[in-house]
């Protein structure tokens, strides 16, 4: 079974959303993990916006990349430039993919404006992960 790691800065929003969709789209085709170069906890708005689309990530945890050092990943997907630049060396033959999604946690404005930013990023990640599963898994 393929092993996929989604890597972000804090494993709080983008990587959590991507993990949720990858698990949804991949089903039993892959083991999906997410981690950060730091850990910031799972963002409540990421949980809420995924729940709007019928995917429950409320039991996800924020994990540090070092927890997965001994796993031989087939794919490592970085979802922000910071993580790509700070990604530690993996002694593996993992295929590395990168997509810099905007950070919805940095959105400002009213609650509705912030949630709109989360929904926009969620949709972009949804499309990306669906395409990833179709192309690679």
N, C-alpha and C positions, 0 to 999 in steps of 0.2 A: 504494500500500500504506500502511496506517495505521502511524503511529509512536507507540509508547507508552513513556513514561518512568515508572519506579517510583523514588520518592525517599524516602530515610530519612536518619537522622542520619549513620551511619558506613558505610553500604553494606556491612554485615557479615552481618546475619542476615535480618531481615524482608524487605528489598528483594531480597536474593539469592534467598530462597525464592520470593517473588512472581515474580521474573524467570524462575526455573525453571519454575514452573507456567504462567505466561502463554505461554512458548515452547511448552510441551507442549500446552496447550489451544488456542492460536491457530494453531499450525502455520504455514502460509504466508499467513495472513490479515494478519499484522502484523510489524513489526520491533520487537523488545522491547529496551529498555535499562534499566539501573538505575544509580543514582548516590547519593552522599551529599553532605550539606553539608560533611562531613569524610570522610576515608577511614581505615578501621580494619582493612582486610584482611578476607578472607572467613573467617568463623568456622568452625573445623573441625567443631563440633557441627552447624552448619547443613548442611554437606556430608554429614555422617554421617546425619542425620535424613532428608534428601532421598534419599540412596542407599537407605534402608530402603523408600522408596516408589517406587524404580526410576527416579529422576531424578538424573542426574549433573550437579552444579554444580561439580565439582572444578576445572574450567578457567576458571571465572568470575574476574573481577578486580574489585577494589574501585576504583570510579571516582569522581572528584569532579565535581559538577554543572557546573563551569566547562568541562569537556571537551566538553560537549554544547550550548554556547551557540548554535551556528550551525545546530542541527537544529530544524526546524519540527515540533514534536510535535503530534499530534492529541489525545492524552490525557496528562496528568500526574497520577499517582496518588501521593499522599503516604501513607505507611503508619505515620507516628507524628506526634504533635502537635508535637514539636520541629522536625521537618522542615517541617511546614506553616507554622509561625511564622517559620522562618528561610529559607524557599524564596525564592530571588532572583526578581526580576521577569523574566518571559519575554515578549519582545515578539512574542507569537504569539496565535493564537486558540484555543490548546489548551483543551480541556475539562478542568477541574481537579476531581479527585475526592479524597476523603479518608476514610481509615479508620484509627483509632488501634489498632493491634495491640499487645498486651503485648510487652515486650522479653524474649525468652527468655535473652539473655545476662546478664540481671540475676537470674536464678533462683539460688537457694541450696539447699544440702542435699547429699545424697549424689549421686553421679554418676547413679544411676537417677532420682532426683527431678528433677535438672536436665534430663536427657534427656526425662523425661515432660513437662516444661514446653515443651521444644522441639517435641515431638510434638503437643502441644495447639495451640500457635501454628501449626505447620505445617498442621494440619487446618483451622483457621479461615481461614488464607490460601488453602489449596487451594479451599475452598468459595467464598470471595470471588472468586478469579481465574476459576474456572469460570463463576460468574454474570456477571462482567464480560465475558468473551468471548461468552457467549450474548446479553447485552444490547446490547453496543456494537460487536462485531465480526461 
